[in-house]
């Protein structure tokens, strides 16, 4: 490999990894990057960090556009990273959820998504992937997800409050006003969460059901590694 080819390959790998670790700040994640992020989220501390990263990204987006607060798909985007907080299964649930939301564009991509799900289940030690997906019901985790959402909102609010109190003498007025606006928006979003997260779960389950009907009978794909 020439120096130029090595440099180009290194840049491509670097860009891929950067896109993957951006999580919710990157709205163009590939199937491979989703699988990588889901595997990372399976580790307890990393799962909490990646969940917080992606939820904050979506909360900031929604807080700046109140018209989005009633949009179920915006809450689905918020729900997906929250899945990472579910004990033991968080990384896998998050990965499956994100992959299912990319399904339906083509039969070839749906096969690729199924293969990625099978590999995730095998990699994270959850056995028969096809059986797991057939039995999966995101509604089982509703209480945990709402609790996690409220906790993250409260932590962001507490952090903004501390920053405002301790740094009010050095932070520009515009920044303090931005913090206050974000706190107000978070409080309103938190009120919406109890109603909209269940709606987002219904949408995610509906997408999962549709994906199961169209893709879980793909021939030639085994649910366990050979």
C-alpha positions in Angstrom: 0.0 0.0 0.0 1.4 3.4 -1.0 1.6 6.3 1.4 -1.3 8.1 -0.4 -3.5 4.9 -0.2 -2.7 4.5 3.5 -3.5 8.1 4.2 -6.8 7.8 2.3 -7.7 4.6 4.1 -6.9 6.2 7.5 -9.1 9.2 6.7 -12.0 7.0 5.7 -11.7 4.9 8.9 -11.4 8.1 11.0 -14.5 9.6 9.3 -16.5 6.4 9.9 -15.6 6.2 13.6 -16.3 9.9 14.1 -19.7 9.5 12.5 -20.4 6.5 14.7 -19.4 8.1 18.0 -21.5 11.2 17.2 -24.6 9.2 17.7 -27.6 11.4 17.9 -25.6 14.4 16.6 -25.3 12.4 13.3 -28.6 11.9 11.5 -27.0 9.9 8.7 -25.7 6.8 10.5 -25.1 3.8 8.3 -26.2 0.3 9.3 -22.6 -0.5 10.4 -22.3 2.6 12.5 -25.6 1.8 14.2 -24.4 -1.7 15.0 -21.1 -0.3 16.3 -22.9 2.3 18.5 -25.3 -0.4 19.8 -22.4 -2.6 20.8 -20.7 0.3 22.6 -24.0 1.0 24.4 -24.1 -2.5 25.8 -21.3 -1.6 28.3 -22.9 -0.1 31.4 -21.1 3.2 31.7 -20.7 3.6 28.0 -24.5 2.9 27.6 -25.4 5.7 30.0 -23.0 8.1 28.4 -24.2 7.4 24.8 -27.8 7.6 26.0 -27.3 10.9 27.6 -25.4 12.2 24.5 -28.1 11.3 22.1 -31.0 12.3 24.3 -29.4 15.7 24.8 -28.9 16.1 21.1 -32.6 15.4 20.4 -33.8 17.5 23.4 -31.8 20.5 22.2 -33.3 20.1 18.7 -36.9 19.8 20.0 -36.5 22.6 22.6 -35.7 25.0 19.8 -38.8 24.1 17.8 -42.0 23.7 19.9 -43.9 22.7 16.8 -42.1 19.4 17.0 -43.3 18.6 20.5 -46.5 16.9 19.1 -44.7 15.0 16.4 -44.6 11.3 17.3 -41.5 10.7 15.1 -39.6 13.3 17.0 -40.3 11.4 20.2 -39.3 8.1 18.5 -35.9 9.8 17.8 -35.8 10.6 21.5 -36.9 7.2 22.6 -34.3 5.2 20.6 -31.2 6.4 22.6 -33.2 6.0 25.8 -33.4 2.3 25.2 -29.7 2.1 26.1 -30.6 2.5 29.8 -32.6 -0.7 30.0 -30.5 -3.1 32.1 -28.7 -5.9 30.3 -30.6 -5.4 27.0 -30.2 -1.7 26.4 -27.5 -1.7 23.7 -29.3 -4.5 21.8 -32.8 -2.8 22.1 -31.3 0.5 20.9 -29.6 -1.1 17.9 -32.7 -3.1 16.9 -34.9 0.0 17.2 -32.6 2.1 15.1 -32.2 -0.6 12.5 -35.9 -1.2 12.2 -36.5 2.5 11.7 -34.3 2.3 8.6 -36.1 -0.6 7.1 -38.7 -0.6 4.3 -36.6 1.1 1.7 -35.6 -2.0 -0.3 -35.5 -5.7 0.1 -31.7 -5.7 -0.2 -31.4 -3.2 2.7 -33.9 -5.1 4.8 -31.8 -8.3 4.4 -28.7 -6.3 5.4 -30.6 -5.0 8.5 -31.7 -8.5 9.5 -28.1 -9.7 9.2 -26.9 -6.8 11.3 -29.6 -7.7 14.0 -28.5 -11.3 14.0 -24.9 -10.3 14.4 -25.8 -8.0 17.2 -27.7 -10.7 19.1 -24.8 -13.1 18.6 -22.2 -10.6 19.6 -24.0 -9.5 22.7 -24.8 -13.0 23.8 -28.6 -13.1 23.3 -28.9 -16.4 21.5 -31.6 -17.0 18.8 -31.9 -13.6 17.1 -35.0 -14.4 15.1 -36.8 -15.7 18.2 -35.7 -12.6 20.1 -37.0 -10.2 17.5 -40.3 -12.1 17.1 -40.9 -11.9 20.9 -39.7 -8.3 21.3 -42.2 -5.8 22.7 -40.8 -2.3 23.4 -43.9 -1.5 25.6 -42.4 -3.8 28.3 -39.9 -1.1 29.0 -42.2 1.9 29.0 -42.0 2.7 32.7 -38.2 2.5 32.7 -38.0 4.7 29.7 -40.2 7.4 31.1 -38.3 7.3 34.4 -35.0 7.6 32.5 -36.3 10.5 30.4 -37.4 12.4 33.5 -34.0 11.8 35.2 -32.0 13.1 32.2 -34.2 16.2 31.9 -33.7 16.9 35.6 -30.0 16.4 35.4 -29.7 18.8 32.4 -31.8 21.4 34.3 -29.7 21.0 37.4 -26.5 21.4 35.4 -27.8 24.6 33.6 -28.9 26.0 37.0 -25.5 25.4 38.6 -23.7 27.0 35.6 -26.0 30.0 35.6 -25.6 30.5 39.4 -21.8 30.0 39.5 -20.8 31.7 36.2 -23.4 34.4 35.9 -20.7 37.1 36.5 -18.6 35.8 33.5 -21.0 34.4 31.1 -22.5 36.7 28.4 -26.1 37.8 29.0 -27.1 36.0 25.7 -25.7 32.7 27.0 -27.6 33.0 30.3 -30.8 33.8 28.4 -30.2 30.7 26.2 -29.8 28.6 29.4 -33.1 30.0 30.8 -34.9 29.3 27.5 -33.6 25.8 27.4 -34.7 25.2 31.0 -38.2 26.4 30.3 -38.4 24.2 27.2 -37.2 21.2 29.1 -39.8 21.7 31.7 -42.5 21.7 29.1 -41.0 18.7 27.2 -40.9 16.8 30.5 -44.6 17.4 31.0 -45.2 16.0 27.4 -43.1 12.9 28.0 -45.6 10.9 30.0 -48.0 11.2 27.1 -45.8 11.2 24.0 -43.3 8.4 25.0 -46.1 5.8 25.0 -47.1 7.0 21.6 -43.6 6.7 20.4 -43.4 3.2 21.7 -46.6 2.3 19.8 -45.0 3.7 16.6 -41.8 1.7 17.2 -43.7 -1.5 17.8 -45.8 -0.9 14.7 -42.6 -0.5 12.6 -41.2 -3.6 14.2 -44.4 -5.6 13.5 -44.3 -4.5 9.9 -40.6 -5.4 9.6 -41.2 -8.8 11.1 -44.0 -9.5 8.5 -41.8 -8.4 5.6 -38.4 -9.6 6.5 -38.2 -12.3 9.1 -38.8 -15.1 6.6 -35.8 -14.2 4.4 -34.3 -17.4 3.1 -30.7 -18.4 3.7 -30.1 -16.3 6.9 -29.5 -18.3 10.0 -30.5 -17.0 13.5 -27.3 -18.5 15.0 -23.7 -18.5 13.8 -22.5 -21.7 12.1 
